[in-house]
């Protein structure tokens, strides 16, 4: 039930069928001869996924977690086949240090197997991923609805009874722009080498043109893109589209597969299943660790080390950000770089084509808070 736990004013209405005339009224650019009607349904969208991530971090900290940024776990340490912690490295100072722990939970996404590769429990696992790409373009839809249009596609969702020869392309209003998704292809390479090339963007633009030619999407209308890696199961041949998208998260207890005791990996799939994944993980930990309470949370009275903003304001309206706002991001949310500021804490980089002057101003404000010297500012600011 999608309305479970929601208040009445946030309840999601039922879906309904739309006639050809109703569909044509909403989408006059699409030839009515190409469809026999449509289905209208309601759903939710994360308007600001970066802020949502920080909400989870803040909540964890309020229960006693200690959050760190730019600290890379290099290896899991063991003593007599039992986890004793990790060796970590600060990516700014290059300082290497140990963090001691009786249990390590590895939730590093496509980097999952970098930590577990040395152990026998990992050798049977051959992780494979697909590149996933969404485009953000200049708006061409009403802000009141999103659209899913059927197009060609060769991948399957895990658990589907038949191979999907067609798939939906979604066109979603987002912060005054239109977000289009999702393009997939099998990814070859390591997570550290991940990048999006012109070939992928051009292929996606071609797919969009096939299903919605009147949208007239061209490269110069692309404002931003979201991209990442999602876990897959290969199928049959080696083509870029011959795979299934994994639907279910796997919790791997390495102790049961010949690995060290106390090492657990979470091979997750997607954001929308994160809540049930967390519940299943806590249940698993509860059965293994006597210090976990029946509610699934360690009882540690602690105050949050983060201060949540008073209101979820759209910071794209503030160009440049004020010094007070930047200080908050640095001291409360561990911003260290200009990219952190404009991509990972705000939507400035996604929603605006920031000029060199604006970027330079933001770099100077951030540098003042962080104590950057002229060399840092020259390195951070755009080239003349």
C-alpha distance (Angstrom), angle and dihedral (degrees) to the residues before:
residue distance angle dihedral
X1 . . .
X2 3.81 . .
X3 3.82 90.6 .
X4 3.79 95.2 56.1
X5 3.79 108.5 127.1
X6 3.81 94.5 7.6
X7 3.79 124.3 121.9
X8 3.80 118.4 -118.2
X9 3.80 93.3 -104.5
X10 3.82 89.8 55.3
X11 3.81 96.2 44.8
X12 3.81 114.9 132.3
X13 3.85 112.4 -127.7
X14 3.80 124.6 -128.7
X15 3.77 121.9 -91.5
X16 3.81 123.7 -108.2
X17 3.79 139.9 -171.5
X18 3.81 120.3 -102.5
X19 3.77 123.7 -149.2
X20 3.80 123.8 -128.7
X21 3.81 90.3 -101.3
X22 3.82 93.0 49.7
X23 3.79 90.5 48.7
X24 3.80 92.3 47.9
X25 3.80 90.0 51.0
X26 3.81 90.6 55.8
X27 3.82 95.0 39.5
X28 3.80 107.6 27.6
X29 3.82 91.8 162.0
X30 3.81 93.2 66.8
X31 3.80 118.4 83.3
X32 3.83 107.7 -110.9
X33 3.80 88.5 -144.4
X34 3.80 89.3 70.3
X35 3.81 97.1 63.2
X36 3.80 140.9 37.4
X37 3.78 96.8 -150.7
X38 3.80 140.0 -57.5
X39 3.77 144.0 -113.1
X40 3.80 121.2 -118.7
X41 3.78 117.6 -150.7
X42 3.77 136.5 161.4
X43 3.76 127.9 -127.4
X44 3.78 141.4 157.4
X45 3.80 131.2 -107.3
X46 3.78 131.9 -157.6
X47 3.79 99.5 -121.6
X48 3.78 92.1 -169.9
X49 3.80 113.4 20.1
X50 3.83 92.0 176.8
X51 3.80 91.7 60.5
X52 3.81 90.0 44.3
X53 3.80 90.5 56.7
X54 3.79 90.0 51.8
X55 3.77 91.1 50.6
X56 3.81 88.5 59.1
X57 3.81 91.2 47.2
X58 3.79 91.8 49.4
X59 3.80 90.6 49.3
X60 3.79 91.6 50.4
X61 3.80 91.3 49.0
X62 3.82 90.1 51.3
X63 3.82 86.9 61.1
X64 3.79 93.6 51.2
X65 3.80 104.8 -82.8
X66 3.80 119.4 141.9
X67 3.80 112.3 -141.1
X68 3.81 123.7 -154.6
X69 3.80 133.1 -176.2
X70 3.82 128.9 -148.9
X71 3.80 91.6 11.4
X72 3.79 110.8 131.9
X73 3.80 122.3 -157.4
X74 3.79 104.4 -135.7
X75 3.78 101.5 -179.7
X76 3.78 143.8 -11.0
X77 3.81 113.6 -111.5
X78 3.79 120.8 -143.1
X79 3.79 138.3 -173.1
X80 3.82 117.0 -159.8
X81 3.81 91.0 -16.6
X82 3.79 92.9 -51.1
X83 3.79 125.0 111.2
X84 3.80 114.7 -105.2
X85 3.81 98.7 173.5
X86 3.79 138.5 -80.6
X87 3.78 139.4 -70.8
X88 3.80 109.4 -126.2
X89 3.79 136.4 -173.1
X90 3.79 130.1 -150.6
X91 3.80 105.6 -129.5
X92 3.80 92.4 -148.7
X93 3.80 103.6 44.1
X94 3.84 97.0 24.6
X95 3.81 87.3 -133.2
X96 3.81 112.1 156.5
X97 3.79 120.6 -150.3
X98 3.80 141.7 157.7
X99 3.79 127.0 -112.4
X100 3.80 112.0 -157.7
X101 3.80 119.9 -142.1
X102 3.80 140.3 147.3
X103 3.78 91.4 -137.7
X104 3.81 135.1 32.0
X105 3.80 121.2 -162.2
X106 3.77 110.3 -161.4
X107 3.83 110.6 -151.9
X108 3.79 99.2 155.5
X109 3.80 99.9 130.6
X110 3.82 112.9 -146.3
X111 3.83 88.8 4.6
X112 3.81 89.2 59.7
X113 3.77 95.7 111.0
X114 3.79 97.1 46.5
X115 3.80 88.1 79.8
X116 3.80 98.2 37.9
X117 3.81 100.9 40.8
X118 3.84 95.1 96.3
X119 3.81 92.4 60.5
X120 3.83 128.8 82.7
X121 3.81 89.5 -127.1
X122 3.80 89.5 67.8
X123 3.78 100.4 47.4
X124 3.78 96.1 83.4
X125 3.80 91.0 50.9
X126 3.78 116.6 91.0
X127 3.78 105.7 -180.0
X128 3.77 117.2 -155.2
X129 3.77 127.9 -176.8
X130 3.77 142.0 -166.2
X131 3.76 124.5 -138.6
X132 3.82 109.9 -119.9
X133 3.79 121.3 -162.1
X134 3.82 135.1 -175.0
X135 3.79 123.2 -177.0
X136 3.81 127.0 -146.2
X137 3.80 111.0 -152.2
X138 3.78 139.5 170.8
X139 3.82 109.2 -70.0
X140 3.79 120.6 -90.1
X141 3.82 101.8 154.2
X142 3.77 133.8 71.9
X143 3.81 114.3 -94.0
X144 3.82 88.9 -128.2
X145 3.80 99.6 70.8
X146 3.78 145.4 24.1
X147 3.80 125.0 -142.8
X148 3.80 133.6 -141.2
X149 3.82 114.9 -163.0
X150 3.79 123.8 -171.3
X151 3.78 116.7 -118.9
X152 3.78 141.6 156.3
X153 3.80 121.5 -68.1
X154 3.79 138.6 151.1
X155 3.81 105.7 -152.1
X156 3.79 129.2 95.4
X157 3.76 133.5 -145.6
X158 3.77 112.5 -123.2
X159 3.81 110.0 -99.4
X160 3.81 94.6 26.7
X161 3.82 112.7 138.5
X162 3.78 94.6 -141.8
X163 3.77 137.5 28.5
X164 3.78 112.3 -93.4
X165 3.76 110.1 -124.1
X166 3.79 87.9 174.0
X167 3.77 134.0 40.8
X168 3.80 140.3 -176.5
X169 3.78 124.0 -100.5
X170 3.81 110.1 -156.2
X171 3.81 124.6 -146.6
X172 3.81 108.9 -167.1
X173 3.83 131.1 179.1
X174 3.81 108.2 -123.3
X175 3.82 126.7 174.8
X176 3.79 92.4 -29.4
X177 3.82 92.0 -47.3
X178 3.81 132.8 88.0
X179 3.80 118.8 -110.6
X180 3.81 116.9 -156.4
X181 3.78 125.3 -164.3
X182 2.84 160.6 -126.5
X183 3.81 126.9 -2.2
X184 3.82 117.2 168.7
X185 3.76 136.4 -174.4
X186 3.78 133.4 159.4
X187 3.81 110.4 -88.0
X188 3.79 121.7 -135.0
X189 3.79 117.3 -165.9
X190 3.78 141.0 36.2
X191 3.78 125.9 -51.4
X192 3.82 89.6 -116.6
X193 3.81 90.3 61.8
X194 3.80 95.1 48.6
X195 3.80 115.5 137.6
X196 3.78 140.5 143.9
X197 3.78 117.8 -117.4
X198 3.78 133.6 -163.9
X199 3.81 90.2 -103.9
X200 3.81 91.7 62.9
X201 3.80 93.8 46.2
X202 3.82 92.4 46.1
X203 3.81 91.3 48.2
X204 3.80 90.7 50.8
X205 3.81 92.8 47.1
X206 3.81 87.6 52.1
X207 3.81 91.2 51.7
X208 3.81 90.2 49.8
X209 3.79 91.6 50.0
X210 3.82 90.3 52.6
X211 3.82 93.6 56.8
X212 3.83 100.8 30.8
X213 3.83 109.7 20.0
X214 3.81 93.7 162.4
X215 3.83 89.4 63.6
X216 3.82 85.1 71.9
X217 3.80 94.0 -155.1
X218 3.79 111.4 -171.9
X219 3.79 132.1 170.2
X220 3.81 92.9 -101.1
X221 3.83 90.4 59.4
X222 3.81 93.4 57.8
X223 3.81 110.8 105.5
X224 3.79 100.3 175.0
X225 3.78 143.7 -24.2
X226 3.78 137.6 -139.6
X227 3.79 115.6 -146.3
X228 3.77 138.7 169.6
X229 3.78 146.9 137.1
X230 3.79 125.4 -83.8
X231 3.83 126.1 -169.2
X232 3.81 117.9 -106.2
X233 3.77 142.1 178.2
X234 3.83 112.6 -130.4
X235 3.80 118.8 -126.4
X236 3.76 129.4 -155.5
X237 3.79 111.7 -54.5
X238 3.78 128.5 32.8
X239 3.81 97.6 -110.7
X240 3.79 119.5 134.7
X241 3.82 91.8 -112.2
X242 3.79 100.5 42.6
X243 3.81 102.2 102.8
X244 3.78 144.5 85.9
X245 3.78 123.9 -120.1
X246 3.79 108.6 -120.6
X247 3.77 111.1 -116.6
X248 3.78 103.4 -176.2
X249 3.79 128.4 62.8
X250 3.80 116.7 -129.6
X251 3.80 122.8 -144.3
X252 3.81 107.5 -154.9
X253 3.80 118.1 -159.0
X254 3.80 101.6 -164.0
X255 3.80 91.9 -164.7
X256 3.81 88.8 69.3
X257 3.80 92.9 50.4
X258 3.78 100.7 50.1
X259 3.78 97.1 -84.5
X260 3.81 131.1 115.8
X261 3.76 121.1 -60.6
X262 3.80 113.4 -107.1
X263 3.82 97.0 30.6
X264 3.80 115.5 117.9
X265 3.79 126.2 173.1
X266 3.79 125.9 -162.2
X267 3.80 112.4 -152.1
X268 3.80 96.3 -164.6
X269 3.78 129.0 -169.4
X270 3.79 114.9 -164.5
X271 3.79 145.5 -10.7
X272 3.80 96.2 -107.7
X273 3.80 92.5 62.1
X274 3.81 94.6 46.7
X275 3.80 94.5 101.6
X276 3.82 95.5 54.1
X277 3.82 89.6 42.6
X278 3.81 89.9 55.3
X279 3.81 91.4 49.1
X280 3.79 92.2 49.9
X281 3.80 91.4 47.4
X282 3.81 92.4 50.0
X283 3.79 89.9 49.3
X284 3.79 89.7 51.4
X285 3.81 91.2 48.8
X286 3.79 91.5 46.8
X287 3.80 89.4 59.7
X288 3.81 91.5 49.8
X289 3.79 104.3 37.6
X290 3.79 124.3 53.3
X291 3.80 90.6 -160.8
X292 3.79 91.8 67.6
X293 3.81 112.4 91.2
X294 3.79 125.2 -134.4
X295 3.80 89.0 -100.6
X296 3.80 88.7 61.7
X297 3.79 96.3 -114.7
X298 3.77 130.8 101.8
X299 3.79 109.7 -118.2
X300 3.79 103.5 -121.6
X301 3.79 117.9 146.3
X302 3.78 103.9 -139.4
X303 3.76 139.2 147.6
X304 3.77 119.7 -126.5
X305 3.78 114.5 -97.6
X306 3.80 87.4 -149.7
X307 3.77 128.3 71.4
X308 3.77 112.4 -147.0
X309 3.82 116.3 -136.7
X310 3.80 112.7 -97.3
X311 3.79 90.6 -120.5
X312 3.78 136.8 9.9
X313 3.78 94.7 -109.7
X314 3.79 123.6 177.2
X315 3.77 100.7 -115.2
X316 3.79 92.0 -166.4
X317 3.80 86.2 83.4
X318 3.82 89.6 64.9
X319 3.80 111.3 74.7
X320 2.90 107.4 -162.0
X321 3.79 107.2 14.2
X322 3.76 115.6 -121.2
X323 3.77 122.1 -106.2
X324 3.81 90.1 -112.2
X325 3.81 91.2 55.9
X326 3.78 92.1 47.9
X327 3.80 91.3 48.1
X328 3.78 88.7 54.1
X329 3.80 91.4 52.4
X330 3.80 92.2 48.1
X331 3.81 98.8 44.4
X332 3.80 100.0 33.8
X333 3.80 103.4 29.6
X334 3.80 104.2 29.1
X335 3.79 99.9 -117.6
X336 3.81 110.2 179.0
X337 3.81 105.1 162.5
X338 3.77 140.2 38.5
X339 3.82 88.7 -113.1
X340 3.80 88.8 56.6
X341 3.78 89.1 55.1
X342 3.80 101.7 46.6
X343 3.82 100.6 31.8
X344 3.82 109.8 24.1
X345 3.81 104.2 35.1
X346 3.80 102.2 27.8
X347 3.79 137.0 20.9
X348 3.80 93.2 -121.4
X349 3.79 94.1 115.4
X350 3.80 94.2 45.4
X351 3.78 99.2 46.3
X352 3.77 104.7 35.9
X353 3.77 134.8 48.8
X354 3.77 91.7 -132.3
X355 3.78 114.7 -149.3
X356 3.80 122.3 -130.6
X357 3.81 89.0 -109.3
X358 3.82 92.4 54.9
X359 3.81 91.8 46.5
X360 3.80 90.3 49.4
X361 3.81 90.9 50.0
X362 3.79 91.6 49.7
X363 3.82 90.5 47.9
X364 3.80 90.8 51.8
X365 3.81 92.6 49.1
X366 3.79 91.5 47.5
X367 3.80 92.0 44.0
X368 3.79 90.7 53.2
X369 3.82 90.6 56.5
X370 3.81 94.6 42.9
X371 3.81 95.4 41.4
X372 3.80 96.7 -117.9
X373 3.79 118.5 177.2
X374 3.80 125.1 -138.6
X375 3.82 91.7 -89.8
X376 3.82 91.0 57.6
X377 3.80 91.1 47.7
X378 3.80 92.6 49.8
X379 3.80 90.0 48.9
X380 3.81 93.2 47.6
X381 3.81 100.5 40.9
X382 3.81 121.0 80.4
X383 3.78 118.3 -91.9
X384 3.82 115.4 -100.1
